[in-house]
Structures are given as structure tokens and as C-alpha cells.
Amino acid sequence: MIGHSVGEIAAAHVAGVMSLGDAVRLVAARGRLMQALRSDGGMAAVEGTEAEVRAALAEGGCGGRLEIAAVNSVSSVVVSGDEDAVGEFAAEWKRRGRRVKRLMVSHAFHSVHMEGMLGEFRAVAEGIEYRSPGVPVVSNVTGALAEGGEVCSAEYWVRHVRRPVRFMDGIRSLEAEGVTAFLELGPDGVLSALGPDCLAEDGERSSVFVAGLRGEGVPEPRALLGAVAQVYTHGVEVDWSTVLGTGPVALDLPTYAFQRERFWLDVPSRSGDVVGLGLMAAGHPLLGAVVSLPDDRGVLWTGRLSLSGQPWLADHTVFGSVVLPGAVLVELVLSAGERVGCGRLEELTLQQPLVLGAVGGVRLQVAVAGVDEAGRCAVTVHSCPDGGGDLLGGEVWTLHASGILTGVGTESGARDLDMDLGTWPPRGAVSVGVSDLYDRLAELGYGYGPVFQGVRAAWRRGEEVFAEVTLPASVNGEAAGFAIHPALLDASLHMSIDPSADEVRLPFVWSGVELSAVGGGSVVRAGLVPSGDGGVSLRVVDAAGAPVLSVGRLVTRPVAREQLRAADGGLRDALFGVEWTPAPVSVSAEVPSGWGVWGSVDDSVPVPSSVVWAHSGDVSESLSEVTSRALRTVQEFLADERFVGSRLVVLTRGGVAAGPDEGVRDLAAAPVWGLVRSAQVEHPDRLVLVDVEPGLSADAEEAALRFALGTGEPQVAVRDGRALVPRLARVSAPLESTTRASFGSRARCW
């Protein structure tokens, strides 16, 4: 067990050092006494090694005003002390080009500010009953495994309050003991993110760090079960009967091996003979044809994008939605500009994200206007979903980007930067760990799959950031068709993203973009530096140091989950859902004049054509009891030879939502409907589902039942004297992307 600061008290309790009651008393006393201390303290997490920070504190003459409070990883140290001293140190550290994050704390923990509470805290700690740990505990104070009764004394917990947290040393101690699986028990994954950077540099790096909970957005049972399953796959023994309870039953695997082989051909779509259609071939992986407009009105490129035609685009998601990278739009515009002699992108503003659905695709148009007297031409990028209308004004085209192209010649701002990328890594640059980069970005909302996980190494020098970026072999073959592969360009910007930010930002305005070399390269070096007003400049060279691309300035803007859902509205419409519509009842329909009630039909009366079983849910019953009773009834009816020519009518009251503003009023009846629906597939014409409004009188309910049976439909809901039946209809409200991903094209066949 290892904790972090007050978390070590929880770890000590789990290890058996103290009872739960004593642990709570110790935590409560610690919090109460700390809150009574002076409130002029502050804390900050800074980027740097312990030695660097300790030297800076000594050089700055901080004296007793500021000290190290925690060593969280190789490059993350927390300083604590007087608020003004923390502010001065943070400002100086930022001037050195290092990252700094002020911590939202009430006091300066693990510093001299704690001296005033140690006496009273010692008195509380002396009243705790300590026992030898049943599980080894790693000490925050020493960073090593606690020996003997080290953690079983009041004096230890007093030192624990005052001394710095040596979390990194603790992880390395566990690594030296052969520990390779770390399971974090806490409200989020902060320690799991720090863990990989704590490991020894000469280690094998085979350790796995797993967060038991993932914060908001992931249900706790699902997150914890997934975490336990993940450590299980890394050799940790798990008692699954304890984790899952007594309900699940272990089944034998099939006697054949799981080969996981697929034989369907995933062949991306290719353009046909566009020349025969009066067009010209575009000669681009994402564009199929190009047409020159008369009277110098410009040139139009067309193409079609979809996850089936360009599956690598699925590796770029934001909040779970597949978003076309801004790098794709920039590359398309640059490629179009090259063809008309305007190869420099003066400015491109991204108006609206282009969200791709799991089903269907979008038509794309890149329009380059005629060149004006100043040698500039306007460019726009539009999209329209498949089946988005006809040629009589019904098509809905969305503007995604607009900008200006110019002739090559004006140097972009990035080329003026003093960034010598020929020497690699750059002189004076400090290595930055990237092993957990994409895990940290995923927690923020950026979903980068293998194609876009191109950053292999990174360095920092002041405000400048350098990265080595590689294009995966799976898409390397088509790189020559692009001016620069969009995945390579996108990954070149990943080191400019702040994983500690509280928002997701997407490219907004690209300025001064110019290509020096076209296609082919799979390894590049990228140099990034802030350009003011939150922007960043980029310079990209190949493995030999030759220029590839430069971006004078890129400005980003925040994007919300709701914006992407709205942008996806045109594609989500491609699925169908169930809609309850009025069903006409013929006057001549044979409405049964009588029926039998399940359980009261005996041999003394003729067998009725319809037998009614009314579901009566009891709030004290569990859903499994309710559905089990319904299942037994259906099975007994179908097995009874007397009812071979009869139908079982299952009657519920408020068990389905038959209108857009109506909810399910009898939650116990809802699973009964699902069960009987499945049985209807196996036994057509033998089972009927009827739902009426709850609270009807006996006569009104009988009339509603007759009315429903008169429709001859297998599923009927009676509302306000109308019989409603379920029909397949195009969904107008947005569906979750997980629905599309799970069902795909089969969702059209519900």
C-alpha cells in the first residue's frame, strides 16, 4: 500500500495499522487543526526535478518562506510556503519556460506553516491504537518500505504532516520490489497519471497504472470493474466470485480456439473514370474530381469522406465524436492552392466542426475562386451529408472553412523564429516525458487513436517545445498523395496542448501556412513556440533537417460537447426509431365479445380464443421477480395443448411511453414488454401486448381492451380512446454516437 499525503492514513487503515474509527479521528483532527492555522500560505506544482527546484530555492534566498512539499515525479515538484513567495517563485519559473500550476488550497501544507498544529496533533495521535501492518506500507516520509513499527507511532504521523511527500521515491521502491501493477483507489486518476514518470529511467517500463475511478462521466461500478479487469490482464490474481457476487456463473469456453480472423474485404472506395463524366481527376487521396469553372471563376474540387472510405479518420475523436481534424482542411486547401499557383495559405478560419458518423458519409467541396489583381484568391470548404437533398435547392451545405490563398514568396512568421532543427535534439533543450501524453489527453476529451499518436519524443527549451513525430506504417503508403499527411501535421501540434487545462480547444485560425516539400516523409521534427494572444507558431522539418512546412500562427478556441452534437445533427438523422402512430380500427373487425382470464379457464367451459393475463406490479417486488412471473406465465400458456388455437393477451397499465411527452409509469411492466416482444418473434400470432392508461375503471379497461384487440395488431397502446401501434420512423432527435457505433447499418432494419 502507498498513499499520498493524507491518503497514507487510508492506506495504513487498509493495511491494518489502525481501525477505521481511529483513522477517521486522525484525518478529522488533521483537517480541523490545519484549518485553524495561518491562512496566508499557498502551493504550486512546478515542472522540474527535485534537484533543480531545491537549487532554485537556495539561489532565490527563500529562507524559511518556501520549501518543497512533495516530489510527485521526475519532472513534477510541489512548493509550499508564504503566498507572496509562492507567487514570486511561480513567476520566475514561468520566465524560465517551465510549466507552473497554482494549487487551489486553503493553507501551505507540508511546510513551516504546519508547526503551530503539531503539538495538538501529537496528542490526538498518541491516543490511537496502532498494530503492525498486515500488508507492507510505503512511507511518504522516507519513500521506502516502512520497517518494523515505523508507522505504528504517534511521532511518525507528526513527521508525516510536516515533511515533504516523497511519492516518486515510494513508486521506485515498489518498482525495486518487483511491483508492476498499480491500482489507484481515489476519486480520479491523478496519481496514475504521475506514476509512469516516477519509474527509474533504466527500468523495463512494463508497469501499468490503473485508476479505479475516472471522475465525472464514467459510472463508478463500470470504472472500478474495468480497472480490476485491467490489472487482472497484467498478472494480478482476482477473486472474481467476490468481485461479481454469487449471481454470475462461469461458463466453459468453446472447444475451438478464438482465431479472431475476419474475411470481409475492407477496401476503401476509389474514384472511377471521372474523365468520362466531363471532369478531371483530382490526384488526391481525399478528392475525386476537379472542374475548372468558365470565365475565370475559379476551380472546384469534389470528394466524399466516410469512415468506411477513410477508416483512419476514426482515430481522431473529441468527446467521443469523430471530428475531421483541422489539419485535413489545411492540407486540402494547400493542395488545391498548389494546383492554381497559390501555394501559400495566408489565412484559414475554421467555421464549423465536421463530424463524421459511423454510418454514411459526406460530400466535400473545396472551391478556389479566381485570382484577383493582388495575386490572392478566396477559398472555401463545404460539406453536405449523403442524401442531403436534391438539385432544386433542397441540399443543405455547411461552410467549414474560409480563407485566402496567395502566391509563394512572402516568408511566414515561423521561418523567422530562431529554431535550428537541424541539430537534433536542439542544443539546450531538456527532455520531456511523453509516455502518458495520450492517456492524459484522453482524460481531457481528446481521443487520439494509433494513427494520430505520432509523438515519439519531446524536449523543452524555455518557451520552445520540440517533438519528434512519426507516421504509423498503416497509413505511410498513402502519405505521398498528400502535401503533408494530416495525421503527421496534427500530431506535430500535440505538444502545444496543455493536459492540465479544464477545456478542450480546436484549431480556429491558421495564418501564414507555407509548404516547402510535398508528401512522402513519415518522420518529421516539429518546433513550437507561443506567438502571443494564446497562439502558437510551428515549424516542421524532415529527418535530415530540410524544411517541410511552417505556420506563422495558429489560434485555437474552446469547443463544448453540445457543439459537436449539434454539428452531427445532419448525420444522426440516418437511423430509425420506434414511433407510436394511430391505428385505424375497422367497424367490421371481429372484436371478441368475451375472453378467458388466465388461471380461471378450466375444462367446464369452451376454450376462449383470447386469454388475458393482467400484469400487476408490486413495488416491493424486484424486477427479476416480476419478469420471472411473466416468463412462467408465457411458458405455461405455450406448453398447454388446450390453448393451441388461442392467443395470450398480456395486459399492462402504463408500461410503455406511447407519446413524445409521456414516460413509463409502471417501471415493473417495462421489462415485461421487452420479454414478451422477444417471445412474439419465436411464436407469431400467439401473443398480444396491450397497454392501457393506469387508474381506469373496470368497465373502461374492458372497453379499451376490446378496442385494442379489434386492431388485430400484436402490440397496442390505448390512450384517450385511440389505439396506437409502434411503427418504424426516421428519428428526428439526435441519437447517441454509441448507438450508431453498436448497431451500424443494421439499425436500419429494426
VOKOL-777195 format. One line per 10 residues: number of its first residue (from 1); for each residue x, y, z negated of C-alpha. Coordinates in pm, whole numbers, plus 50000, padded with zeros to 5 digits. Each point is the difference from the previous one (the first is absolute). Layout:
REM residues N
NUM = X:Y:Z ~ ...
***
This chain:
REM residues 750
1 = 50000:50000:50000 ~ 50113:50353:50078 ~ 49808:50321:49940 ~ 50056:50365:50081 ~ 50001:50244:49707 ~ 49676:49945:49805 ~ 49937:49701:50227 ~ 50269:49812:49808 ~ 49767:49992:49698 ~ 49745:49816:50214
11 = 50274:49768:50124 ~ 50109:49931:49640 ~ 49643:49912:49902 ~ 49963:49757:50292 ~ 50335:49846:49906 ~ 49873:49940:49645 ~ 50209:50266:49819 ~ 49693:50166:49845 ~ 49627:49946:49981 ~ 49756:50191:50218
21 = 49885:50207:49703 ~ 50356:50095:49905 ~ 50083:50083:50362 ~ 49698:50231:50020 ~ 50095:50168:49671 ~ 50353:50059:50127 ~ 49879:50146:50332 ~ 49739:50218:49827 ~ 50254:50134:49748 ~ 50250:50070:50276
31 = 49744:50195:50203 ~ 49859:50189:49702 ~ 50338:50107:49866 ~ 50131:50099:50344 ~ 49701:50223:50064 ~ 50075:50191:49679 ~ 50350:50095:50121 ~ 50108:50317:50178 ~ 49829:50041:50338 ~ 50268:50196:50187
41 = 50151:49692:50159 ~ 49997:49862:50351 ~ 50124:49706:50209 ~ 50102:49948:50362 ~ 50097:49702:50215 ~ 50301:50078:50220 ~ 50169:49816:50285 ~ 50350:49894:49906 ~ 50209:49751:49807 ~ 50038:50010:49622
51 = 50362:50104:50034 ~ 49912:50289:50234 ~ 49725:50129:49771 ~ 50211:49964:49686 ~ 50285:50193:50164 ~ 49761:50273:50117 ~ 49859:50037:49649 ~ 50350:50038:49860 ~ 50102:50252:50267 ~ 49684:50203:49951
61 = 50064:50052:49632 ~ 49660:49869:49903 ~ 50127:49906:49656 ~ 49717:49863:49789 ~ 49733:50154:50222 ~ 49983:49725:50263 ~ 50093:49631:50012 ~ 49932:49677:50188 ~ 49671:49840:49895 ~ 49987:49701:50235
71 = 50209:49823:50264 ~ 49731:49852:50225 ~ 50209:49886:50297 ~ 50328:50056:50182 ~ 49872:50331:50135 ~ 49727:50103:49753 ~ 50079:50162:49665 ~ 49765:50188:49766 ~ 50123:50305:49807 ~ 49820:50135:49694
81 = 50033:50303:49775 ~ 49913:50369:49980 ~ 49753:50109:50268 ~ 50221:50285:50127 ~ 50304:49771:50017 ~ 49803:49742:50198 ~ 49889:50272:50243 ~ 50354:50127:50051 ~ 50139:49651:50053 ~ 49721:49910:50244
91 = 50063:50315:50205 ~ 50374:49930:50018 ~ 49938:49638:50096 ~ 49769:50107:50283 ~ 50268:50238:50127 ~ 50227:49698:50028 ~ 49747:49837:50233 ~ 49881:49744:49746 ~ 49641:49905:49933 ~ 49847:50118:49672
101 = 49660:49923:49849 ~ 49877:50182:49691 ~ 49818:49757:49771 ~ 49657:50091:49863 ~ 50079:49948:49630 ~ 49905:50180:49681 ~ 50337:49969:49827 ~ 50367:49926:50067 ~ 50009:49628:49919 ~ 50325:49811:49929
111 = 50180:50326:49919 ~ 50105:50206:49699 ~ 49640:50127:49988 ~ 49906:49665:49844 ~ 50220:50049:49691 ~ 49718:50158:49799 ~ 49781:49689:50001 ~ 50255:49725:49939 ~ 49970:50000:49621 ~ 49623:49957:49992
121 = 50016:49749:50285 ~ 50259:49798:49807 ~ 49759:49976:49708 ~ 49730:49857:50229 ~ 50244:49761:50169 ~ 50116:49869:49661 ~ 49643:49890:49927 ~ 49990:49775:50308 ~ 50043:49624:49963 ~ 50260:49880:50252
131 = 50062:49649:50127 ~ 50266:49852:50226 ~ 49891:50023:50366 ~ 49867:49683:50158 ~ 50092:50140:50342 ~ 50333:50180:50060 ~ 49966:50380:49999 ~ 50222:50245:50188 ~ 50081:50311:49798 ~ 49944:50349:50145
141 = 50259:50128:49752 ~ 50290:49780:50116 ~ 49875:49876:50338 ~ 50090:49645:49895 ~ 49817:49699:49858 ~ 49920:50069:49636 ~ 50210:49778:49775 ~ 49887:49840:49674 ~ 49768:50228:49808 ~ 50096:50317:50187
151 = 49641:50093:50085 ~ 49873:49883:49659 ~ 50097:50307:49800 ~ 49848:50342:49945 ~ 50335:50164:50077 ~ 49997:49855:50354 ~ 49662:50156:50083 ~ 50117:50335:49860 ~ 50304:49990:50233 ~ 49763:49893:50279
161 = 49812:50330:49968 ~ 50315:50211:50013 ~ 50238:49818:50235 ~ 49969:50004:50385 ~ 49811:49721:50177 ~ 50256:49777:50174 ~ 49753:49837:50238 ~ 50250:49944:50282 ~ 50246:49825:49769 ~ 49715:49781:49874
171 = 49909:49888:50353 ~ 50364:49922:50075 ~ 50022:49797:49678 ~ 49704:49793:50114 ~ 50156:49964:50345 ~ 50316:49867:49835 ~ 49785:49747:49814 ~ 49872:49866:50333 ~ 49660:50173:49995 ~ 49869:50051:50355
181 = 49627:50067:49945 ~ 49877:50312:49818 ~ 49627:50044:49925 ~ 49903:50349:49884 ~ 49708:50020:49756 ~ 49877:50357:50000 ~ 49753:50238:50166 ~ 50199:50032:50325 ~ 50321:49899:50174 ~ 50247:50270:49889
191 = 50252:49761:49843 ~ 49970:49752:50288 ~ 50095:50280:50239 ~ 50307:50085:49790 ~ 50108:49639:49952 ~ 50173:49926:50336 ~ 50231:50301:49959 ~ 50108:49872:49657 ~ 50155:49678:50130 ~ 50375:49963:50022
201 = 50147:50104:50335 ~ 50180:49668:50043 ~ 49690:49794:49919 ~ 49817:49777:50247 ~ 49689:50223:49993 ~ 49767:49703:49988 ~ 49798:50139:49711 ~ 49634:50092:50033 ~ 49825:50276:49805 ~ 49621:49969:49980
211 = 49751:50244:49844 ~ 49715:49833:49813 ~ 49773:50299:50068 ~ 50011:50235:50299 ~ 49818:50308:49867 ~ 49680:50138:50147 ~ 49854:49837:50309 ~ 50089:49637:49919 ~ 49770:49811:49757 ~ 50195:49883:49695
221 = 49905:49627:50023 ~ 50100:49988:50365 ~ 50328:50186:49937 ~ 50099:49781:49704 ~ 49910:49675:50175 ~ 50200:50108:50306 ~ 50298:50090:49781 ~ 49996:49662:49824 ~ 49973:49825:50338 ~ 50297:50201:50130
231 = 50232:49904:49714 ~ 49876:49641:50037 ~ 50130:49998:50358 ~ 50341:50106:49862 ~ 50041:49697:49777 ~ 49818:50106:49682 ~ 49787:49722:49854 ~ 49637:50105:49947 ~ 49733:49814:49805 ~ 49723:50054:50255
241 = 49733:49834:49781 ~ 50060:50278:49746 ~ 50011:50276:50262 ~ 49691:49888:50190 ~ 49802:49841:49715 ~ 49828:49663:50007 ~ 49769:50080:50292 ~ 50227:49955:50305 ~ 50087:49645:50101 ~ 50331:49909:50162
251 = 49948:49819:50330 ~ 50243:49777:50183 ~ 50151:50151:50310 ~ 49924:49843:50336 ~ 50222:49708:50094 ~ 50145:50187:50298 ~ 50259:50276:49985 ~ 49904:50362:50052 ~ 50184:50088:50318 ~ 49857:50354:50027
261 = 50035:49984:50377 ~ 49781:50206:50230 ~ 49947:49920:50364 ~ 49802:50306:50108 ~ 50188:50221:50240 ~ 50040:50355:49870 ~ 50088:50168:50326 ~ 49984:50382:49993 ~ 49788:50149:50275 ~ 50185:50132:50302
271 = 49895:50250:50261 ~ 49895:49866:50339 ~ 50071:50142:50342 ~ 49906:50362:49932 ~ 50135:50105:50341 ~ 49706:49825:50161 ~ 49772:50222:49790 ~ 50154:50319:50133 ~ 50224:50054:49696 ~ 50368:49975:49922
281 = 50157:49762:49749 ~ 50098:50183:49681 ~ 50306:49783:49928 ~ 49942:50025:49625 ~ 49911:49726:49746 ~ 49698:50191:49867 ~ 49882:50175:50318 ~ 49858:49819:50301 ~ 49953:50258:50271 ~ 50071:50358:50095
291 = 49823:50231:50241 ~ 50111:50338:50129 ~ 49721:50259:50006 ~ 49968:50226:50308 ~ 50069:50374:50011 ~ 50285:49974:49746 ~ 49756:49927:49720 ~ 50234:49754:49840 ~ 50041:49626:49950 ~ 49785:49754:49806
301 = 50128:49677:49843 ~ 49752:49734:49885 ~ 50030:49686:49794 ~ 49825:49784:49744 ~ 50105:49925:49642 ~ 49881:49707:49788 ~ 50140:49770:49736 ~ 49967:49708:50239 ~ 50192:50178:50276 ~ 50260:50163:49771
311 = 50000:49783:49684 ~ 50307:50175:49855 ~ 49786:50308:49934 ~ 49825:49804:49721 ~ 50322:50038:49796 ~ 49925:50370:49946 ~ 49715:50054:49752 ~ 49895:50279:49768 ~ 49762:49915:49715 ~ 49938:49668:50175
321 = 49895:50152:50335 ~ 50214:49951:50312 ~ 50104:50353:50097 ~ 50183:50072:50325 ~ 50337:50145:49890 ~ 50071:50361:50087 ~ 50324:49868:50149 ~ 49794:49822:50269 ~ 49831:50324:50103 ~ 50333:50183:50010
331 = 50158:49725:50211 ~ 49705:49998:50244 ~ 50018:50377:50045 ~ 50380:49996:50044 ~ 49975:49721:50259 ~ 49732:50189:50191 ~ 50205:50321:49982 ~ 50307:49828:50140 ~ 49801:49898:50310 ~ 49898:50360:50078
341 = 50335:50165:49918 ~ 49903:50130:49655 ~ 50192:49766:49773 ~ 50011:50219:49689 ~ 49708:50011:49759 ~ 49979:50355:49875 ~ 49712:49923:49762 ~ 49742:49727:49948 ~ 49718:50037:49748 ~ 49823:49681:49890
351 = 49631:50081:49967 ~ 49831:49675:49897 ~ 50132:49656:49895 ~ 49936:49721:50251 ~ 49875:49698:49805 ~ 50002:49663:50177 ~ 49745:49733:49911 ~ 50060:49625:49977 ~ 49748:49954:50283 ~ 49992:50189:50330
361 = 50229:50281:50103 ~ 50020:50358:50124 ~ 50065:50159:50337 ~ 50282:50252:49993 ~ 50066:50308:50213 ~ 50316:50210:49999 ~ 49938:50313:50204 ~ 50287:50229:50103 ~ 49887:50328:50156 ~ 50180:50173:50284
371 = 50324:50184:49925 ~ 49947:50375:49948 ~ 50232:50287:50099 ~ 50196:49966:49676 ~ 50076:49636:50073 ~ 49763:49875:49730 ~ 49705:49763:50026 ~ 49724:49907:49758 ~ 49950:49637:49897 ~ 49711:49823:49825
381 = 49934:49646:49883 ~ 49638:49874:49981 ~ 49841:49665:49923 ~ 49658:49846:50055 ~ 49885:49667:49850 ~ 49911:49711:50231 ~ 49639:50031:50108 ~ 49999:50361:49884 ~ 49745:50116:50260 ~ 49958:50047:50371
391 = 50123:50248:50258 ~ 49696:50225:49964 ~ 50124:50184:49694 ~ 49942:49719:49753 ~ 50368:49930:49933 ~ 50135:50129:49670 ~ 50368:50092:50028 ~ 50200:50094:49689 ~ 50294:50241:50017 ~ 50289:49855:49802
401 = 50290:50225:50100 ~ 50067:50319:50193 ~ 50322:50181:50071 ~ 50245:50162:50236 ~ 50274:49840:50214 ~ 50294:50194:50143 ~ 50302:49929:50210 ~ 50313:49863:49833 ~ 50261:50261:49916 ~ 49901:50172:49679
411 = 50182:49835:49713 ~ 49776:49880:49719 ~ 50064:50095:49640 ~ 50114:49653:49900 ~ 50298:50017:50235 ~ 50127:50310:49821 ~ 50014:49816:49668 ~ 50342:49909:49872 ~ 49936:49627:50007 ~ 50288:49796:50135
421 = 49841:49660:50050 ~ 50298:49863:50188 ~ 50174:49911:49674 ~ 49790:49737:49829 ~ 49909:50013:49725 ~ 50046:50379:49988 ~ 50284:50135:49789 ~ 49897:50094:49646 ~ 49666:49820:50020 ~ 49888:49782:49707
431 = 49828:49667:50066 ~ 49629:49982:49917 ~ 49823:49671:49924 ~ 49728:49905:50252 ~ 49917:49643:49893 ~ 49667:50107:49850 ~ 49929:50294:50233 ~ 49707:49840:50182 ~ 49850:49851:49683 ~ 49996:50347:49844
441 = 49849:50156:50312 ~ 49733:49728:50008 ~ 49895:50089:49646 ~ 49952:50358:50118 ~ 49785:49901:50301 ~ 50246:49957:50288 ~ 49975:49649:50145 ~ 50309:49927:50209 ~ 50018:49649:50147 ~ 50316:49827:50127
451 = 50018:50197:50328 ~ 50009:50333:49815 ~ 50223:49893:49708 ~ 50309:50119:50182 ~ 50204:50173:49728 ~ 50295:49776:49918 ~ 50224:50240:49803 ~ 49992:50362:49885 ~ 50229:50268:49859 ~ 49954:50347:49849
461 = 50224:50306:50010 ~ 49846:50301:49832 ~ 49671:50062:50176 ~ 50099:49789:50299 ~ 49880:49641:50028 ~ 50147:49744:50240 ~ 49852:49667:50103 ~ 50097:49704:50213 ~ 49693:49877:50186 ~ 49955:49676:50192
471 = 49728:49886:50238 ~ 49883:49639:49933 ~ 50079:49741:50264 ~ 49627:49928:50047 ~ 49953:50332:50187 ~ 50354:50067:50113 ~ 49930:49858:50344 ~ 49758:50277:50093 ~ 50209:50285:49855 ~ 50144:50084:50341
481 = 49655:50100:50126 ~ 49972:50281:49744 ~ 50186:50328:49988 ~ 50070:49893:49640 ~ 49809:49715:49839 ~ 49736:50160:49771 ~ 50075:49754:49716 ~ 50363:50111:50007 ~ 49906:50368:49994 ~ 49741:49950:49727
491 = 50242:49805:49777 ~ 50262:50273:50046 ~ 49771:50228:49797 ~ 49921:49760:49716 ~ 50277:50129:49773 ~ 49833:50342:50006 ~ 49695:49858:49820 ~ 49996:50053:49623 ~ 49880:49670:49842 ~ 49928:50184:49674
501 = 49751:50239:50164 ~ 49632:49981:49916 ~ 49875:50035:50358 ~ 50046:49847:50344 ~ 50122:50234:50273 ~ 49994:49949:50378 ~ 50185:50191:50275 ~ 49821:50321:50095 ~ 50219:50226:50216 ~ 50309:49888:50196
511 = 50221:50284:50126 ~ 50310:50001:50220 ~ 50004:49632:50092 ~ 50256:49907:50265 ~ 50129:49669:50136 ~ 50364:49949:50089 ~ 49985:49629:50093 ~ 49712:49781:50114 ~ 49905:49654:49866 ~ 50196:49684:49948
521 = 50155:50058:49658 ~ 49896:49785:49705 ~ 50227:50152:49731 ~ 50020:50374:49928 ~ 50134:50235:49737 ~ 49769:50271:49868 ~ 50084:50322:49821 ~ 49730:50196:49815 ~ 50010:50336:49827 ~ 49722:50226:49863
531 = 49920:50287:50237 ~ 49799:50222:49767 ~ 49627:50022:49922 ~ 49988:49629:49936 ~ 50131:49910:50346 ~ 50285:49774:50098 ~ 50248:49995:50290 ~ 50116:49675:50157 ~ 50294:49896:50212 ~ 50030:49647:50140
541 = 50311:49849:50160 ~ 50078:49649:50120 ~ 50240:49753:49838 ~ 50294:50166:50175 ~ 49902:50350:49884 ~ 49864:50118:50338 ~ 49694:50230:49976 ~ 49658:49839:50050 ~ 49737:50243:49874 ~ 49967:50313:49791
551 = 49703:50161:49824 ~ 50035:50364:49908 ~ 49724:49985:49740 ~ 49728:49758:49894 ~ 49723:50117:49767 ~ 49770:49751:49827 ~ 49663:50040:49835 ~ 49810:49788:49745 ~ 49736:49754:50117 ~ 49714:49854:49794
561 = 49851:49652:50023 ~ 49665:50157:50098 ~ 50157:50174:50301 ~ 50115:49668:50143 ~ 49661:49842:49943 ~ 49839:50288:50188 ~ 50255:49970:50281 ~ 49916:49632:50031 ~ 49627:50062:50038 ~ 49996:49947:50375
571 = 50150:49651:49974 ~ 49818:49870:49694 ~ 49681:50026:50205 ~ 50110:49694:50197 ~ 49860:49755:49740 ~ 49644:49897:49922 ~ 49812:49962:49676 ~ 49663:49886:49869 ~ 49708:50244:50022 ~ 49650:49935:49868
581 = 49742:50089:50266 ~ 49617:49972:50004 ~ 49871:49671:50140 ~ 49661:50002:50180 ~ 49752:49751:49858 ~ 49767:49856:50262 ~ 49630:50003:49905 ~ 49972:49653:50139 ~ 50299:49873:49802 ~ 49927:49696:49796
591 = 50019:50138:49648 ~ 49978:49712:49750 ~ 49689:50013:49787 ~ 50159:49811:49718 ~ 50319:49842:49885 ~ 50142:49793:49728 ~ 50216:50113:49714 ~ 50326:49816:49944 ~ 49973:49764:49708 ~ 49619:49974:50010
601 = 49952:49807:50327 ~ 49911:49637:49925 ~ 49856:49705:50191 ~ 49641:50094:49914 ~ 49988:50284:50256 ~ 50103:50020:50368 ~ 50356:50114:50057 ~ 49989:50377:50073 ~ 50178:50144:50303 ~ 50174:50254:49776
611 = 50134:49950:49649 ~ 50087:50314:49803 ~ 50278:50016:49745 ~ 50012:50338:49824 ~ 50338:50102:49865 ~ 49966:50143:49650 ~ 50334:50140:49885 ~ 50076:50024:49631 ~ 50251:50268:49902 ~ 50142:49764:49738
621 = 50096:49746:50269 ~ 50329:50007:50183 ~ 50006:50025:50378 ~ 50139:49647:50022 ~ 49698:49867:49807 ~ 49758:50187:50226 ~ 50159:49882:50324 ~ 50036:49645:49866 ~ 49625:49987:49931 ~ 49927:50130:50351
631 = 50236:49746:50152 ~ 49837:49711:49813 ~ 49655:50113:50117 ~ 50104:50017:50367 ~ 50177:49664:49982 ~ 49706:49827:49833 ~ 49754:50145:50253 ~ 50207:49891:50301 ~ 50051:49652:49853 ~ 49629:49940:49924
641 = 49845:49807:50292 ~ 49654:50140:49917 ~ 50109:50344:50120 ~ 50155:49898:50332 ~ 49741:50207:50187 ~ 49989:50287:49749 ~ 50193:50321:49942 ~ 50145:50116:49669 ~ 49926:50370:49946 ~ 50248:50159:49759
651 = 49838:50310:49850 ~ 50210:50274:49837 ~ 49911:50343:49865 ~ 50243:50281:50087 ~ 50277:49761:50097 ~ 50110:50183:50318 ~ 50054:50362:50099 ~ 49765:50032:50296 ~ 50050:50372:50060 ~ 50283:50253:50017
661 = 49894:50165:49672 ~ 49910:49678:49822 ~ 50218:49797:49770 ~ 49980:49642:49875 ~ 49778:50009:49693 ~ 50028:49636:49897 ~ 50372:49924:50003 ~ 49937:49636:49909 ~ 49790:49953:50316 ~ 50268:50131:50236
671 = 50223:49689:49984 ~ 49687:49785:50044 ~ 49943:50169:50336 ~ 50360:49933:50100 ~ 49972:49634:49905 ~ 49671:49941:50182 ~ 50127:50185:50310 ~ 50281:49745:50023 ~ 49754:49712:49957 ~ 49778:50142:50278
681 = 50286:49953:50245 ~ 50016:49630:49917 ~ 49622:49950:49979 ~ 49824:50232:50248 ~ 49622:50045:49965 ~ 49998:49834:49657 ~ 50081:50299:49778 ~ 49849:50349:49984 ~ 50123:50298:49795 ~ 49744:50260:49893
691 = 50078:50303:49784 ~ 49725:50223:49857 ~ 50010:50310:49786 ~ 50028:49930:49628 ~ 49709:50084:49770 ~ 49716:49902:50239 ~ 49681:49851:49863 ~ 49929:49633:50071 ~ 49747:50088:50273 ~ 50231:50256:50164
701 = 50289:49755:49993 ~ 49787:49727:50160 ~ 49891:50242:50274 ~ 50362:50099:50065 ~ 50100:49634:50018 ~ 49725:49923:50257 ~ 50105:50305:50198 ~ 50364:49886:50007 ~ 49920:49644:50104 ~ 49786:50135:50282
711 = 50308:50133:50174 ~ 50143:49653:50053 ~ 50344:50141:49909 ~ 50247:49807:49782 ~ 50094:50312:49797 ~ 49749:50273:49914 ~ 49985:50293:49757 ~ 49661:50162:49935 ~ 50008:50371:49911 ~ 49700:50238:49982
721 = 49782:49766:50206 ~ 50265:49954:50270 ~ 50184:49681:50084 ~ 50370:50067:50060 ~ 50234:49748:50164 ~ 50383:50007:50031 ~ 50137:50082:50343 ~ 50349:50057:50137 ~ 50069:50369:50064 ~ 50295:50222:50076
731 = 50144:50132:49676 ~ 49986:50378:49977 ~ 50171:50040:49661 ~ 50376:49938:49979 ~ 50106:49646:49910 ~ 50312:49929:49801 ~ 50305:49909:50204 ~ 50032:49679:49796 ~ 49672:49882:50151 ~ 50131:50048:50352
741 = 50330:49838:49917 ~ 49830:49698:49842 ~ 49739:49928:50266 ~ 50147:50160:50312 ~ 49797:49942:50315 ~ 49795:49730:49829 ~ 49818:50278:49812 ~ 49810:50063:50324 ~ 49836:49657:49971 ~ 49839:50022:49656
***
